[in-house]
Amino acid sequence: VAPTDATVLITGESGTGKELVAQTLHRCSLRRNAALLPVNCGAVSPNLIESELFGHERGSFTGADRQRRGCFEHATGGTLFLDEITEMPLPLQAKLLHVLQDRQITRVGGNRTIEVDARVLAATNRDVEGDVRLGKFRQDLYYRLNVIRFALPPLRDRPGDVARLCERFV
């Protein structure tokens, strides 16, 4: 999977190593010499996440005193890791779907499209299918992200790994 440009959805409980999987996929990819840019979708304010991902033009909102490139532009040539993807607001999910389909963004307040080339890895600790059924996560975006899936089981379901992990850390 690593040497492909396939979008990957990494699922598992908190602490199962989703970010380590993303780092390993990037490190073993053809994009390893470019940036791996992690974005925690649950930690960024819903009011700011669009600007964080797509950037903004000067004057597009109060406080936008200069043009700013977003994460998709910064990750061009590399990998964008969208952690806690299910925390992303529904209106922004539609815009993300558009970017995944067309590989183009428009900065907030802008009117020109910008080509981007970032591999997207996404992760969540929630039941994505359940969120889709409840209308909390777009089904079309789910299919677009779930090209390849890594479901990480918790350590309690992998007792044989405990000894190996202890040896590694000791």
C-alpha positions in Angstrom: 0.0 0.0 0.0 2.8 2.5 0.9 4.2 2.9 -2.6 0.8 3.6 -4.1 -1.1 6.9 -4.0 -4.2 5.2 -2.7 -6.2 7.0 0.0 -6.2 5.0 3.3 -8.6 5.1 6.1 -7.1 4.0 9.5 -9.5 3.0 12.2 -9.1 1.9 15.8 -9.5 3.0 19.4 -7.5 5.8 20.8 -3.9 4.6 21.5 -3.9 1.8 18.9 -1.2 3.5 16.8 -3.1 5.1 14.0 -0.6 7.9 13.7 2.3 5.4 13.6 0.6 3.6 10.7 0.3 6.9 8.9 3.9 7.8 9.5 5.1 4.4 8.3 2.9 4.6 5.2 4.5 8.0 4.4 8.0 6.9 5.2 7.7 3.9 2.9 6.0 5.8 0.1 7.4 7.4 -3.0 6.5 10.7 -1.3 8.9 10.2 1.7 11.1 13.1 0.7 8.3 15.6 0.9 6.2 16.6 3.9 3.9 14.5 6.1 1.5 17.1 7.4 -0.8 15.9 10.2 -4.0 17.8 10.9 -6.2 16.9 13.9 -9.7 17.7 12.6 -11.1 17.5 16.1 -8.7 20.0 17.6 -9.2 22.7 15.0 -12.2 25.0 15.5 -15.0 24.3 13.1 -14.8 28.0 12.1 -11.1 27.8 11.2 -10.7 24.3 9.7 -11.6 25.3 6.1 -8.9 28.0 6.2 -6.5 25.6 7.8 -7.0 23.0 5.0 -7.5 25.3 2.0 -5.8 28.5 3.0 -7.4 32.0 2.6 -7.0 35.2 0.7 -6.1 38.5 2.3 -9.3 40.2 3.4 -11.5 37.1 3.2 -12.6 37.5 6.8 -11.8 39.6 9.9 -8.2 39.1 10.8 -7.1 37.8 7.4 -4.5 40.5 6.9 -2.4 38.4 4.5 -2.8 35.5 2.1 -2.2 32.1 3.7 -1.5 28.7 2.0 -3.4 25.8 3.5 -2.4 22.3 4.4 -3.2 20.9 1.0 -0.8 23.3 -0.6 1.9 22.7 2.0 1.5 18.9 1.6 1.7 19.0 -2.2 4.1 16.3 -3.3 3.8 14.7 0.2 1.1 13.3 2.4 -1.7 14.9 4.3 -2.8 13.0 7.4 -6.4 13.9 8.5 -6.7 12.6 12.1 -10.1 12.3 13.7 -11.7 12.8 10.3 -15.2 12.1 11.6 -15.0 15.3 13.7 -15.0 17.4 10.4 -18.2 19.5 10.0 -20.6 18.2 7.3 -20.3 21.3 5.0 -16.6 20.9 5.0 -16.9 17.2 4.2 -18.4 18.2 0.8 -15.5 20.4 0.0 -13.0 17.7 1.0 -14.8 15.3 -1.3 -14.4 17.8 -4.1 -10.7 18.1 -3.5 -10.3 14.3 -3.4 -12.1 14.0 -6.7 -10.6 16.9 -8.6 -7.2 17.5 -6.9 -8.0 21.2 -6.8 -8.7 23.7 -4.0 -10.0 27.2 -3.8 -8.7 29.3 -0.9 -11.4 30.9 1.4 -12.3 34.2 -0.2 -10.6 33.2 -3.5 -12.0 32.6 -6.9 -9.2 30.7 -8.7 -8.6 27.0 -8.4 -5.2 25.7 -7.4 -3.9 22.2 -8.3 -2.8 20.1 -5.4 -1.1 16.7 -5.3 -1.2 15.4 -1.7 -1.8 11.8 -0.8 -4.5 11.7 1.9 -4.5 9.4 4.9 -7.4 9.7 7.3 -8.0 8.2 10.7 -10.8 7.9 13.3 -11.5 6.2 16.5 -15.3 6.3 15.8 -17.6 3.9 14.0 -17.6 5.5 10.6 -20.4 3.3 9.2 -22.5 4.2 12.2 -21.9 7.9 11.6 -22.8 7.5 7.9 -26.1 5.8 8.9 -26.9 8.6 11.4 -26.1 11.3 8.8 -23.1 12.6 10.7 -20.6 11.6 8.0 -21.1 11.8 4.2 -21.4 8.4 2.6 -19.7 9.5 -0.6 -16.8 10.9 1.3 -16.6 7.6 3.3 -16.3 5.6 0.1 -13.7 8.1 -1.2 -11.6 7.7 1.9 -12.1 4.0 2.4 -10.1 2.9 -0.7 -7.8 0.9 1.6 -8.6 0.3 5.2 -6.4 -0.5 8.2 -8.5 -1.5 11.2 -6.2 -1.6 14.2 -7.3 -3.8 17.1 -6.6 -2.7 20.7 -3.7 -4.2 22.6 -6.1 -6.2 24.8 -7.0 -8.2 21.7 -3.3 -8.8 20.9 -1.9 -10.3 24.1 1.0 -11.9 22.2 2.3 -8.4 21.3 2.7 -7.3 25.0 6.0 -9.2 25.5 7.4 -7.9 22.2 6.5 -4.3 23.0 8.1 -4.6 26.5 11.3 -6.0 24.9 11.3 -3.2 22.4 10.9 -0.4 25.0 13.2 -2.0 27.5 
